[in-house]
Amino acid sequence: MDVSFPWPLICRITFVRSLLVAMRTVSKISGSFSIKVLTGVAGPVTMSAISAVDMALWDIKAKAANMPLYQLLGGASREGVMVYCHTTGHSIDEALDDYARHQELGFKAIRVQCGIPGMKTTYGMSKGKGLAYEPATKGQWPEEQLWSTEKYLDFMPKLFDAVRNKFGFNEHLLHDMHHRLTPIEAARFGKSIEDYRMFWMEDPTPAENQECFRLIRQHTVTPIAVGEVFNSIWDCKQLIEEQLIDYIRTTLTHAGGITGMRRIADFASLYQVRTGSHGPSDLSPVCMAAALHFDLWVPNFGVQEYMGYSEQMLEVFPHNWTFDNGYMHPGDKPGLGIEFDEKLAAKYPYEPAYLPVARLEDGTLWNW
């Protein structure tokens, strides 16, 4: 488990800290950071450091005002934050069992992934029955995963059909394609699953080729969610402005903190695009706490990803959020409502882990 800080992020935090020394107002800090973004200096690591500073400033301000962050943002737009969970299985039967377990926990939105016949492993499939999905593996080299678009396109509609036949349409159904398809393949897939009334299909094709989403849009009405790899409003401007997506998946940690996400959400609201922020377990509970405050406030909210955290992680980050019947609430403690136990965190030194590499059946390197 990693709750400490990798060296590249420490370097970037040191760099960002140097920018703050002579600046005492939020406008100066925000303006300086904006210049870094516009001049191309800010990649994902730098933006993580900028986001951390921004969230800390909002936390300090809310604590000084003696109110929870969502109140400082303008107050709650809803009573709770609908979150979606991850379900998985090596077979359809296992996936259905996992779905039933999360349904009993009260989740109203459920992402479903599954092992594909003829493929030893694939994205979204846990290492063993009953285990949570964790894509990164420890060791000297990344894990290699086999990928077959043909087998995927043939199998996945059968999974969704089984879910809807057994559980009906009471829950929102989500699925992550994880950048694996070409635009025309994604269009074909979206068309083939329309009858299952998906809440969204996520990352159907690599997001850097933004014009390709127009082709997908022309062929299917299945909603599209994109953006977890984006770092600023400029990364998602075209997709939002041309209404090529339905949900923007940018996260506070990577897109400039509360300030950056507020700009993105305000812009998206003009085009009826809703938020659906990235929320995997490798983003710390501090990010989740900030996200829940943001989600409770933001008018054009859609859903929030929530994978959960281990008991050890939550001991390091004492928090004030709650979960009840599919909805989370950040709590009413001043600020973010979360703390960080540095002494306890020292028990868990940083351990490098690598995301997998995907290859086609003939060995060709493919999008992971």
C-alpha contacts under 8 A as a table, 3 or more apart, distances in Angstrom:
res1	aa1	res2	aa2	distance
1	M	313	M	7.93
1	M	348	Y	6.71
1	M	350	Y	7.90
1	M	351	E	7.51
2	D	5	F	7.99
2	D	348	Y	6.32
2	D	349	P	6.76
2	D	350	Y	5.39
2	D	351	E	6.39
3	V	284	S	7.62
3	V	313	M	7.03
3	V	316	V	7.93
3	V	345	A	6.14
3	V	348	Y	6.44
3	V	349	P	7.51
3	V	350	Y	7.11
4	S	345	A	6.48
4	S	346	A	7.27
4	S	348	Y	6.82
4	S	349	P	6.06
4	S	350	Y	5.44
5	F	9	L	6.67
5	F	10	I	6.61
5	F	350	Y	6.52
6	P	9	L	5.70
6	P	10	I	6.53
6	P	350	Y	6.39
7	W	10	I	5.00
7	W	11	C	6.29
8	P	11	C	5.15
8	P	12	R	6.37
8	P	45	V	7.48
9	L	12	R	5.01
9	L	13	I	6.03
9	L	45	V	6.26
9	L	46	T	7.68
9	L	48	S	7.77
9	L	49	A	6.94
10	I	13	I	5.10
10	I	14	T	6.17
11	C	14	T	5.14
11	C	15	F	6.27
12	R	15	F	4.87
12	R	16	V	6.09
12	R	45	V	6.89
12	R	46	T	5.65
12	R	49	A	6.09
13	I	16	V	5.06
13	I	17	R	5.93
13	I	46	T	7.69
13	I	49	A	5.12
13	I	50	I	7.77
14	T	17	R	5.04
14	T	18	S	6.39
15	F	18	S	5.33
15	F	19	L	6.92
16	V	19	L	5.22
16	V	20	L	6.82
16	V	46	T	7.79
16	V	49	A	6.65
16	V	50	I	6.64
17	R	20	L	5.23
17	R	21	V	6.81
18	S	21	V	5.64
19	L	22	A	7.08
19	L	23	M	7.47
19	L	29	I	7.95
19	L	32	S	7.91
20	L	23	M	5.14
20	L	24	R	7.51
20	L	29	I	6.75
21	V	24	R	7.90
23	M	28	K	6.18
23	M	29	I	6.24
24	R	28	K	7.32
24	R	29	I	7.60
25	T	28	K	5.45
25	T	29	I	6.39
26	V	29	I	5.08
26	V	30	S	5.90
27	S	30	S	5.11
27	S	31	G	5.88
28	K	31	G	5.09
28	K	32	S	6.09
29	I	32	S	5.25
29	I	33	F	6.26
30	S	33	F	5.17
30	S	34	S	6.10
31	G	34	S	5.03
31	G	35	I	6.42
32	S	35	I	5.27
32	S	36	K	6.61
33	F	36	K	5.06
33	F	37	V	6.43
33	F	50	I	7.19
34	S	37	V	5.06
34	S	38	L	6.20
35	I	38	L	5.12
35	I	39	T	6.06
36	K	39	T	5.38
36	K	40	G	6.41
36	K	41	V	5.17
36	K	42	A	5.74
37	V	40	G	5.39
37	V	41	V	5.91
37	V	42	A	4.89
37	V	43	G	7.98
37	V	232	S	7.52
38	L	41	V	7.63
39	T	42	A	7.87
40	G	43	G	7.35
41	V	46	T	7.79
42	A	45	V	7.53
42	A	46	T	5.14
42	A	47	M	5.65
43	G	46	T	5.46
43	G	47	M	5.97
43	G	231	N	6.99
44	P	47	M	5.05
44	P	48	S	6.07
44	P	231	N	6.14
44	P	254	H	6.06
45	V	48	S	5.10
45	V	49	A	6.62
45	V	254	H	7.96
46	T	49	A	5.19
46	T	50	I	6.26
47	M	50	I	4.88
47	M	51	S	5.84
47	M	231	N	6.66
47	M	253	T	7.54
47	M	254	H	5.49
47	M	255	A	6.41
47	M	256	G	5.98
48	S	51	S	5.03
48	S	52	A	6.15
48	S	253	T	5.38
48	S	254	H	5.07
48	S	255	A	7.62
48	S	256	G	7.30
49	A	52	A	5.08
49	A	53	V	6.45
50	I	53	V	5.27
50	I	54	D	6.26
50	I	256	G	5.98
50	I	257	G	7.31
51	S	54	D	5.02
51	S	55	M	6.13
51	S	252	L	6.62
51	S	253	T	5.38
51	S	254	H	6.52
51	S	255	A	6.79
51	S	256	G	4.33
51	S	257	G	4.01
51	S	258	I	7.60
52	A	55	M	5.27
52	A	56	A	6.16
52	A	253	T	6.84
52	A	257	G	6.66
53	V	56	A	5.09
53	V	57	L	6.23
53	V	257	G	7.89
54	D	57	L	5.16
54	D	58	W	6.40
54	D	256	G	7.01
54	D	257	G	5.36
54	D	258	I	6.63
54	D	259	T	6.91
55	M	58	W	5.16
55	M	59	D	6.12
55	M	257	G	5.53
55	M	258	I	6.12
55	M	290	A	7.19
56	A	59	D	4.98
56	A	60	I	6.16
57	L	60	I	5.12
57	L	61	K	6.13
58	W	61	K	5.05
58	W	62	A	6.06
58	W	69	L	7.19
58	W	258	I	7.58
58	W	335	G	7.35
59	D	62	A	5.26
59	D	63	K	6.14
59	D	69	L	6.85
59	D	335	G	4.49
59	D	336	L	5.50
60	I	63	K	5.17
60	I	64	A	6.11
60	I	335	G	6.63
61	K	64	A	5.09
61	K	65	A	6.26
61	K	335	G	7.38
62	A	65	A	5.01
62	A	66	N	6.03
62	A	67	M	5.48
62	A	68	P	6.07
62	A	69	L	5.37
62	A	72	L	6.24
62	A	334	P	6.04
62	A	335	G	4.56
62	A	336	L	7.81
63	K	66	N	4.75
63	K	67	M	6.18
63	K	68	P	7.40
63	K	334	P	4.89
63	K	335	G	4.67
64	A	67	M	7.92
65	A	334	P	7.84
66	N	334	P	5.18
66	N	335	G	7.49
67	M	71	Q	6.39
67	M	72	L	6.84
67	M	332	D	7.20
67	M	333	K	6.88
67	M	334	P	4.37
67	M	335	G	6.37
68	P	71	Q	5.57
68	P	72	L	6.78
68	P	293	H	7.94
68	P	331	G	7.50
68	P	332	D	5.20
68	P	333	K	5.50
68	P	334	P	4.18
68	P	335	G	4.83
68	P	336	L	6.52
68	P	337	G	7.27
69	L	72	L	5.05
69	L	73	L	6.34
69	L	293	H	6.06
69	L	334	P	6.84
69	L	335	G	5.05
69	L	336	L	5.87
70	Y	73	L	5.06
70	Y	74	G	6.54
70	Y	75	G	5.46
70	Y	76	A	6.32
70	Y	293	H	4.77
70	Y	294	F	6.28
70	Y	296	L	6.61
70	Y	297	W	5.66
71	Q	74	G	5.20
71	Q	75	G	4.06
71	Q	76	A	6.73
71	Q	297	W	7.85
72	L	75	G	6.75
73	L	294	F	7.83
73	L	297	W	6.76
74	G	297	W	6.79
75	G	296	L	7.99
75	G	297	W	5.82
76	A	79	E	7.03
76	A	296	L	5.28
76	A	297	W	4.59
76	A	298	V	7.98
77	S	296	L	5.97
77	S	297	W	5.05
77	S	298	V	6.70
77	S	299	P	6.04
78	R	81	V	7.37
78	R	296	L	6.00
78	R	297	W	7.34
79	E	296	L	7.43
79	E	329	H	7.89
80	G	296	L	6.45
80	G	327	Y	5.34
80	G	328	M	5.57
80	G	329	H	5.40
81	V	292	L	6.85
81	V	295	D	6.34
81	V	296	L	5.88
81	V	303	V	7.18
81	V	304	Q	7.15
81	V	327	Y	5.00
81	V	328	M	4.97
81	V	329	H	6.20
82	M	108	K	7.32
82	M	109	A	7.55
82	M	302	G	7.94
82	M	303	V	5.48
82	M	304	Q	6.35
82	M	326	G	5.99
82	M	327	Y	4.50
82	M	328	M	6.52
83	V	107	F	7.32
83	V	108	K	7.61
83	V	109	A	6.59
83	V	303	V	5.64
83	V	304	Q	4.59
83	V	305	E	5.55
83	V	306	Y	5.90
83	V	326	G	6.27
83	V	327	Y	5.97
83	V	328	M	6.92
84	Y	107	F	6.67
84	Y	108	K	7.07
84	Y	109	A	4.58
84	Y	110	I	5.16
84	Y	111	R	6.65
84	Y	303	V	6.95
84	Y	304	Q	6.23
84	Y	305	E	5.11
84	Y	306	Y	5.83
84	Y	307	M	8.00
84	Y	326	G	7.74
85	C	102	H	7.50
85	C	107	F	7.08
85	C	109	A	6.83
85	C	110	I	5.17
85	C	111	R	5.96
85	C	305	E	6.59
85	C	306	Y	5.60
85	C	307	M	5.75
86	H	110	I	6.23
86	H	111	R	4.92
86	H	112	V	6.30
86	H	113	Q	7.84
86	H	306	Y	7.91
86	H	307	M	6.38
87	T	95	A	6.47
87	T	98	D	5.60
87	T	99	Y	5.70
87	T	102	H	7.55
87	T	110	I	6.95
87	T	111	R	5.90
87	T	112	V	4.93
87	T	113	Q	6.35
88	T	94	E	7.28
88	T	95	A	4.88
88	T	98	D	6.39
88	T	99	Y	7.72
88	T	112	V	5.86
88	T	113	Q	4.89
88	T	114	C	5.26
88	T	115	G	7.93
88	T	124	G	6.61
88	T	125	M	5.75
88	T	126	S	6.77
88	T	133	Y	7.59
89	G	92	I	6.70
89	G	93	D	7.54
89	G	94	E	4.60
89	G	95	A	4.15
89	G	96	L	7.84
89	G	98	D	7.11
89	G	113	Q	7.08
89	G	114	C	5.02
89	G	115	G	6.23
89	G	125	M	6.13
89	G	126	S	6.95
89	G	129	K	6.86
90	H	94	E	6.21
90	H	95	A	7.11
90	H	114	C	5.79
90	H	115	G	4.43
90	H	116	I	7.57
90	H	125	M	6.59
90	H	126	S	7.76
90	H	129	K	7.51
91	S	94	E	5.24
91	S	95	A	6.22
91	S	114	C	6.21
91	S	115	G	5.69
91	S	116	I	7.42
92	I	95	A	5.01
92	I	96	L	6.10
92	I	114	C	6.69
92	I	115	G	7.89
92	I	159	L	6.10
92	I	162	A	7.56
93	D	96	L	5.10
93	D	97	D	6.28
94	E	97	D	5.06
94	E	98	D	6.26
94	E	129	K	7.68
95	A	98	D	5.11
95	A	99	Y	6.07
95	A	112	V	7.26
95	A	113	Q	7.33
95	A	114	C	6.27
96	L	99	Y	4.93
96	L	100	A	6.16
96	L	162	A	7.91
96	L	163	V	6.57
97	D	100	A	5.13
97	D	101	R	6.33
98	D	101	R	5.07
98	D	102	H	6.43
98	D	130	G	7.78
99	Y	102	H	5.31
99	Y	103	Q	6.06
99	Y	110	I	7.44
99	Y	112	V	7.50
100	A	103	Q	4.92
100	A	104	E	6.21
101	R	104	E	5.27
101	R	105	L	6.60
102	H	105	L	4.94
102	H	106	G	6.68
102	H	107	F	6.09
102	H	110	I	7.78
103	Q	106	G	5.25
103	Q	107	F	5.42
103	Q	108	K	7.36
104	E	107	F	7.51
105	L	325	N	6.85
105	L	326	G	7.57
106	G	324	D	7.39
106	G	325	N	4.24
106	G	326	G	4.90
107	F	110	I	6.71
107	F	171	E	7.74
107	F	325	N	6.20
107	F	326	G	3.97
107	F	327	Y	7.60
108	K	170	N	7.67
108	K	171	E	4.94
108	K	172	H	6.20
108	K	325	N	7.79
108	K	326	G	5.31
109	A	171	E	5.40
109	A	172	H	4.39
109	A	173	L	6.08
109	A	174	L	7.33
109	A	326	G	7.59
110	I	171	E	6.88
110	I	172	H	6.16
110	I	173	L	5.35
110	I	174	L	6.02
111	R	173	L	5.88
111	R	174	L	4.31
111	R	175	H	5.33
111	R	176	D	7.62
112	V	173	L	7.21
112	V	174	L	6.33
112	V	175	H	5.66
113	Q	123	Y	7.89
113	Q	124	G	5.50
113	Q	125	M	6.67
113	Q	175	H	6.57
113	Q	176	D	7.44
114	C	124	G	6.79
114	C	125	M	5.85
114	C	159	L	7.70
115	G	119	M	7.34
115	G	120	K	7.81
115	G	121	T	6.41
115	G	122	T	6.33
115	G	125	M	5.88
116	I	119	M	5.57
116	I	120	K	7.82
116	I	121	T	7.61
116	I	122	T	7.36
116	I	151	K	7.13
116	I	152	Y	6.65
116	I	155	F	6.74
117	P	120	K	7.88
117	P	151	K	7.55
117	P	155	F	7.87
118	G	151	K	7.70
119	M	122	T	6.98
119	M	146	L	6.31
119	M	147	W	7.04
119	M	148	S	7.66
120	K	145	Q	7.79
120	K	146	L	7.12
121	T	125	M	6.72
121	T	145	Q	6.18
121	T	146	L	6.87
122	T	125	M	5.92
122	T	145	Q	6.22
122	T	146	L	6.94
122	T	147	W	7.04
123	Y	135	P	7.42
123	Y	178	H	7.58
124	G	133	Y	6.28
124	G	135	P	7.46
125	M	133	Y	6.16
126	S	129	K	7.10
126	S	131	L	6.00
126	S	132	A	5.95
126	S	133	Y	4.24
126	S	134	E	6.64
127	K	131	L	6.73
127	K	133	Y	6.99
127	K	134	E	7.84
128	G	131	L	5.51
134	E	137	T	7.88
135	P	355	L	6.03
135	P	356	P	6.96
136	A	353	A	5.61
136	A	354	Y	4.98
136	A	355	L	4.44
136	A	356	P	6.67
137	T	142	P	6.81
137	T	143	E	6.86
137	T	353	A	5.17
137	T	354	Y	5.40
137	T	355	L	6.60
137	T	356	P	7.61
138	K	141	W	7.96
138	K	142	P	7.94
138	K	351	E	7.62
138	K	352	P	6.42
138	K	353	A	4.37
138	K	354	Y	6.38
139	G	142	P	7.40
139	G	352	P	7.76
139	G	353	A	6.74
139	G	354	Y	7.78
141	W	354	Y	7.16
142	P	353	A	7.99
142	P	354	Y	5.17
142	P	355	L	6.05
142	P	356	P	5.07
142	P	357	V	6.39
143	E	354	Y	7.68
143	E	355	L	7.25
143	E	356	P	4.67
143	E	357	V	6.17
144	E	356	P	5.60
144	E	357	V	4.76
144	E	358	A	5.78
144	E	359	R	7.08
145	Q	356	P	6.67
145	Q	357	V	6.05
145	Q	358	A	4.77
145	Q	359	R	6.20
146	L	358	A	5.87
146	L	359	R	5.19
146	L	360	L	5.83
146	L	361	E	6.25
147	W	358	A	6.31
147	W	359	R	5.74
147	W	360	L	4.88
147	W	361	E	6.42
147	W	366	W	7.89
148	S	151	K	5.43
148	S	152	Y	6.26
148	S	360	L	5.99
148	S	361	E	6.50
149	T	152	Y	5.02
149	T	153	L	6.05
149	T	180	R	7.64
149	T	181	L	7.03
150	E	153	L	5.28
150	E	154	D	6.22
151	K	154	D	5.18
151	K	155	F	6.06
152	Y	155	F	5.27
152	Y	156	M	5.92
153	L	156	M	5.98
153	L	157	P	7.41
153	L	189	F	6.50
154	D	157	P	6.95
154	D	158	K	7.80
155	F	158	K	5.47
155	F	159	L	6.83
156	M	159	L	5.10
156	M	160	F	6.55
157	P	160	F	5.17
157	P	161	D	6.05
157	P	192	S	7.14
157	P	193	I	6.08
158	K	161	D	5.01
158	K	162	A	6.18
159	L	162	A	5.16
159	L	163	V	6.32
160	F	163	V	5.06
160	F	164	R	6.18
160	F	193	I	7.81
160	F	196	Y	6.61
161	D	164	R	5.32
161	D	165	N	5.99
161	D	196	Y	6.92
162	A	165	N	5.15
162	A	166	K	6.14
163	V	166	K	5.36
163	V	167	F	5.82
163	V	168	G	7.24
164	R	167	F	5.27
164	R	168	G	4.49
164	R	169	F	6.17
164	R	196	Y	6.86
165	N	168	G	5.73
167	F	170	N	7.34
168	G	171	E	7.82
169	F	172	H	7.23
169	F	197	R	7.98
172	H	198	M	6.88
172	H	199	F	5.52
173	L	197	R	7.54
173	L	198	M	5.17
173	L	199	F	5.38
173	L	200	W	7.41
174	L	198	M	5.92
174	L	199	F	5.43
174	L	200	W	5.33
174	L	201	M	6.29
174	L	202	E	7.73
175	H	198	M	7.90
175	H	200	W	6.70
175	H	201	M	5.23
175	H	202	E	6.13
176	D	201	M	5.93
176	D	202	E	4.51
176	D	203	D	6.43
176	D	204	P	7.55
177	M	180	R	6.10
177	M	181	L	7.53
177	M	201	M	6.84
177	M	202	E	5.74
177	M	203	D	5.66
177	M	204	P	5.12
177	M	205	T	7.70
178	H	202	E	6.81
178	H	203	D	5.15
178	H	204	P	6.36
178	H	205	T	7.31
178	H	368	W	6.79
179	H	203	D	5.11
179	H	204	P	5.20
179	H	205	T	4.12
179	H	206	P	4.68
179	H	207	A	7.48
179	H	367	N	6.31
179	H	368	W	6.73
180	R	204	P	6.64
180	R	205	T	5.86
180	R	206	P	7.40
180	R	366	W	7.63
180	R	367	N	5.64
180	R	368	W	6.63
181	L	184	I	7.97
181	L	185	E	5.64
181	L	186	A	5.58
181	L	204	P	5.99
181	L	205	T	5.11
181	L	206	P	7.94
182	T	185	E	5.16
182	T	186	A	6.08
182	T	204	P	7.92
182	T	205	T	5.79
183	P	186	A	5.10
183	P	187	A	6.19
183	P	204	P	7.71
183	P	205	T	6.16
183	P	212	C	5.86
183	P	213	F	7.02
183	P	215	L	6.77
183	P	216	I	6.10
184	I	187	A	4.94
184	I	188	R	6.17
184	I	215	L	7.22
184	I	216	I	6.71
185	E	188	R	5.07
185	E	189	F	6.12
186	A	189	F	5.00
186	A	190	G	6.03
186	A	204	P	5.63
186	A	205	T	6.82
186	A	216	I	6.46
187	A	190	G	5.20
187	A	191	K	6.23
187	A	215	L	7.22
187	A	216	I	4.44
187	A	217	R	7.36
187	A	219	H	5.59
187	A	220	T	6.19
188	R	191	K	5.23
188	R	192	S	6.25
188	R	219	H	7.39
188	R	220	T	7.83
189	F	192	S	5.09
189	F	193	I	6.51
190	G	193	I	5.51
190	G	194	E	6.46
190	G	201	M	7.54
190	G	216	I	7.94
190	G	219	H	7.88
190	G	220	T	5.59
190	G	221	V	7.42
190	G	222	T	5.56
191	K	194	E	5.58
191	K	219	H	6.66
191	K	220	T	4.86
191	K	221	V	7.28
191	K	222	T	7.04
192	S	195	D	7.70
193	I	196	Y	5.65
193	I	197	R	7.48
193	I	198	M	7.53
193	I	222	T	7.53
194	E	197	R	5.63
194	E	198	M	6.99
194	E	220	T	7.63
194	E	221	V	7.08
194	E	222	T	5.79
197	R	222	T	7.49
198	M	201	M	7.03
198	M	222	T	6.58
198	M	223	P	7.24
199	F	222	T	7.88
199	F	223	P	6.52
200	W	222	T	6.52
200	W	223	P	4.65
200	W	224	I	5.28
200	W	225	A	6.12
201	M	204	P	6.61
201	M	222	T	7.02
201	M	223	P	6.29
201	M	224	I	5.19
201	M	225	A	6.18
202	E	224	I	5.96
202	E	225	A	4.67
202	E	226	V	6.02
203	D	206	P	6.83
203	D	207	A	7.03
203	D	224	I	7.50
203	D	225	A	6.24
203	D	226	V	5.20
203	D	227	G	7.81
204	P	224	I	7.78
206	P	209	N	6.30
206	P	367	N	7.77
207	A	210	Q	5.69
207	A	226	V	7.03
207	A	227	G	7.41
209	N	212	C	5.86
209	N	213	F	7.86
210	Q	213	F	5.81
210	Q	214	R	7.98
210	Q	238	Q	7.32
210	Q	239	L	6.60
211	E	214	R	5.72
211	E	215	L	7.69
212	C	215	L	5.39
212	C	216	I	6.78
213	F	216	I	4.99
213	F	217	R	6.03
213	F	239	L	7.80
213	F	244	L	5.90
213	F	245	I	7.73
214	R	217	R	5.02
214	R	218	Q	6.26
214	R	244	L	6.01
215	L	218	Q	5.20
215	L	219	H	6.80
216	I	219	H	5.49
216	I	220	T	6.47
217	R	220	T	5.65
217	R	221	V	6.88
217	R	244	L	6.44
223	P	245	I	7.09
223	P	246	D	5.79
223	P	247	Y	7.90
224	I	244	L	7.92
224	I	245	I	5.07
224	I	246	D	5.39
224	I	247	Y	6.47
225	A	245	I	6.04
225	A	246	D	6.01
225	A	247	Y	4.57
225	A	248	I	5.91
225	A	249	R	6.48
225	A	276	G	7.56
226	V	245	I	7.01
226	V	247	Y	6.61
226	V	248	I	5.52
226	V	249	R	5.40
226	V	250	T	7.89
227	G	230	F	5.15
227	G	236	C	7.03
227	G	248	I	5.52
227	G	249	R	4.32
227	G	250	T	4.86
228	E	249	R	4.90
228	E	250	T	4.71
228	E	251	T	6.45
228	E	277	S	7.38
228	E	278	H	5.68
229	V	250	T	7.06
229	V	254	H	7.86
230	F	235	D	5.66
230	F	236	C	6.98
230	F	250	T	6.02
230	F	254	H	7.20
230	F	255	A	6.81
231	N	235	D	6.58
231	N	250	T	7.40
231	N	254	H	5.29
231	N	255	A	4.34
231	N	256	G	7.28
232	S	235	D	5.49
232	S	236	C	7.27
232	S	254	H	7.88
232	S	255	A	4.94
232	S	256	G	6.88
232	S	260	G	6.95
232	S	264	I	7.84
233	I	236	C	5.55
233	I	237	K	5.92
233	I	255	A	7.61
233	I	260	G	7.37
233	I	263	R	7.11
233	I	264	I	5.38
234	W	237	K	5.09
234	W	238	Q	7.95
235	D	238	Q	7.72
236	C	239	L	5.47
236	C	240	I	6.20
236	C	248	I	7.91
237	K	240	I	5.39
237	K	241	E	5.87
238	Q	241	E	5.11
238	Q	242	E	5.92
239	L	242	E	5.60
239	L	243	Q	5.97
239	L	244	L	5.03
239	L	245	I	6.05
240	I	243	Q	4.94
240	I	244	L	6.36
240	I	245	I	6.41
240	I	248	I	7.99
240	I	267	F	8.00
240	I	268	A	5.98
240	I	271	Y	6.68
240	I	273	V	6.77
241	E	244	L	7.82
241	E	268	A	7.70
241	E	271	Y	6.60
243	Q	246	D	7.10
243	Q	271	Y	6.44
243	Q	273	V	7.39
245	I	248	I	7.31
245	I	273	V	7.06
246	D	272	Q	7.48
246	D	273	V	4.93
246	D	274	R	6.38
247	Y	273	V	5.45
247	Y	274	R	4.82
247	Y	275	T	5.33
247	Y	276	G	5.73
247	Y	302	G	7.23
248	I	268	A	7.91
248	I	273	V	6.89
248	I	274	R	6.32
248	I	275	T	5.06
248	I	276	G	5.81
248	I	277	S	6.98
249	R	275	T	6.30
249	R	276	G	4.94
249	R	277	S	4.35
249	R	278	H	5.47
250	T	254	H	7.22
250	T	255	A	6.38
250	T	261	M	7.47
250	T	275	T	7.98
250	T	276	G	7.69
250	T	277	S	5.48
250	T	278	H	6.26
251	T	254	H	5.64
251	T	255	A	5.93
251	T	257	G	7.83
251	T	261	M	7.19
251	T	277	S	5.23
251	T	278	H	5.39
251	T	279	G	7.43
251	T	291	A	7.81
252	L	255	A	5.46
252	L	256	G	6.20
252	L	257	G	4.30
252	L	258	I	6.03
252	L	260	G	7.43
252	L	261	M	6.03
252	L	287	C	6.71
252	L	290	A	7.59
252	L	291	A	6.66
253	T	256	G	6.72
253	T	257	G	5.73
253	T	283	L	7.60
253	T	287	C	6.24
254	H	257	G	7.17
255	A	260	G	5.64
255	A	261	M	6.22
256	G	259	T	6.27
256	G	260	G	4.22
256	G	261	M	6.54
257	G	260	G	5.37
257	G	261	M	6.12
258	I	261	M	5.23
258	I	262	R	5.93
258	I	290	A	7.62
258	I	294	F	7.18
259	T	262	R	5.25
259	T	263	R	6.53
260	G	263	R	5.33
260	G	264	I	6.49
261	M	264	I	5.02
261	M	265	A	6.03
262	R	265	A	5.12
262	R	266	D	5.97
262	R	298	V	7.90
263	R	266	D	5.25
263	R	267	F	6.19
264	I	267	F	5.21
264	I	268	A	6.05
265	A	268	A	4.94
265	A	269	S	6.06
265	A	274	R	7.47
265	A	275	T	6.85
265	A	298	V	7.41
265	A	300	N	7.12
266	D	269	S	5.26
266	D	270	L	7.07
267	F	270	L	5.68
267	F	271	Y	7.56
268	A	271	Y	5.48
268	A	272	Q	6.46
268	A	273	V	5.02
268	A	274	R	6.74
269	S	272	Q	5.09
269	S	273	V	5.71
269	S	274	R	6.77
269	S	299	P	7.99
269	S	300	N	5.91
270	L	273	V	7.63
272	Q	300	N	7.64
273	V	300	N	7.29
274	R	300	N	4.95
274	R	301	F	5.34
274	R	302	G	5.17
275	T	300	N	6.44
275	T	301	F	4.94
275	T	302	G	5.02
275	T	303	V	6.61
275	T	304	Q	7.87
276	G	301	F	7.10
276	G	302	G	5.40
276	G	303	V	4.73
276	G	304	Q	5.25
276	G	305	E	7.03
277	S	291	A	7.87
277	S	303	V	7.16
277	S	304	Q	5.34
277	S	305	E	6.24
278	H	304	Q	7.05
278	H	305	E	5.65
279	G	283	L	6.63
279	G	288	M	6.91
279	G	304	Q	6.93
279	G	305	E	4.66
279	G	306	Y	5.38
279	G	307	M	6.88
280	P	283	L	5.82
280	P	305	E	6.97
280	P	306	Y	6.43
280	P	307	M	5.55
280	P	308	G	7.81
281	S	284	S	6.76
281	S	306	Y	7.75
281	S	307	M	5.73
281	S	308	G	6.18
281	S	309	Y	5.99
283	L	287	C	6.29
283	L	288	M	7.48
284	S	287	C	5.45
284	S	288	M	6.71
285	P	288	M	4.79
285	P	289	A	6.02
285	P	309	Y	7.89
285	P	314	L	7.52
285	P	317	F	6.56
285	P	319	H	7.99
285	P	338	I	7.97
286	V	289	A	5.15
286	V	290	A	6.29
286	V	317	F	7.52
286	V	336	L	7.84
286	V	338	I	6.59
286	V	339	E	7.90
287	C	290	A	5.18
287	C	291	A	5.99
288	M	291	A	4.91
288	M	292	L	6.14
289	A	292	L	5.30
289	A	293	H	6.57
289	A	319	H	7.69
289	A	321	W	7.09
289	A	330	P	6.22
289	A	336	L	6.01
289	A	337	G	6.99
289	A	338	I	6.76
290	A	293	H	5.30
290	A	294	F	6.24
290	A	336	L	5.89
291	A	294	F	4.98
291	A	295	D	5.90
292	L	295	D	4.95
292	L	296	L	6.02
292	L	328	M	7.42
292	L	329	H	6.63
292	L	330	P	5.46
293	H	296	L	5.25
293	H	297	W	6.47
293	H	329	H	7.85
293	H	330	P	5.79
293	H	336	L	7.34
294	F	297	W	5.29
294	F	298	V	5.90
295	D	298	V	5.37
295	D	301	F	6.21
295	D	304	Q	7.50
296	L	329	H	7.54
298	V	301	F	5.75
309	Y	313	M	6.16
309	Y	314	L	6.61
310	S	313	M	5.21
310	S	314	L	6.44
311	E	314	L	5.20
311	E	315	E	6.23
312	Q	315	E	5.13
312	Q	316	V	6.53
313	M	316	V	5.25
313	M	317	F	6.41
314	L	317	F	4.88
314	L	318	P	5.93
314	L	319	H	7.42
315	E	318	P	5.77
315	E	341	D	7.99
316	V	340	F	5.97
316	V	341	D	5.10
316	V	342	E	7.49
316	V	344	L	5.95
316	V	345	A	5.87
317	F	338	I	6.49
317	F	339	E	5.44
317	F	340	F	4.78
317	F	341	D	6.31
318	P	338	I	5.74
318	P	339	E	5.41
318	P	340	F	6.79
318	P	341	D	7.81
319	H	337	G	5.94
319	H	338	I	4.28
319	H	339	E	6.51
320	N	330	P	6.28
320	N	331	G	5.43
320	N	332	D	7.88
320	N	333	K	7.09
320	N	337	G	5.29
320	N	338	I	6.22
321	W	328	M	6.87
321	W	329	H	5.45
321	W	330	P	4.16
321	W	331	G	5.16
321	W	337	G	7.48
322	T	328	M	5.44
322	T	329	H	5.36
322	T	330	P	6.61
322	T	331	G	7.06
323	F	326	G	6.86
323	F	327	Y	5.69
323	F	328	M	4.38
323	F	329	H	6.67
324	D	327	Y	5.37
324	D	328	M	6.30
330	P	336	L	7.75
330	P	337	G	7.07
331	G	337	G	6.79
332	D	337	G	7.32
333	K	336	L	7.38
333	K	337	G	5.12
334	P	337	G	6.18
341	D	344	L	5.48
341	D	345	A	6.16
342	E	345	A	4.92
342	E	346	A	6.30
343	K	346	A	5.33
343	K	347	K	7.46
344	L	347	K	5.69
344	L	348	Y	7.86
345	A	348	Y	5.61
345	A	349	P	7.79
346	A	349	P	6.25
356	P	368	W	7.10
357	V	365	L	7.60
357	V	366	W	7.68
357	V	367	N	7.95
357	V	368	W	6.06
358	A	365	L	6.14
358	A	366	W	5.23
358	A	367	N	6.26
358	A	368	W	5.22
359	R	362	D	7.68
359	R	363	G	5.35
359	R	364	T	5.24
359	R	365	L	4.49
359	R	366	W	5.05
359	R	367	N	7.99
360	L	363	G	5.23
360	L	364	T	5.11
360	L	365	L	6.50
360	L	366	W	6.37
361	E	364	T	7.33
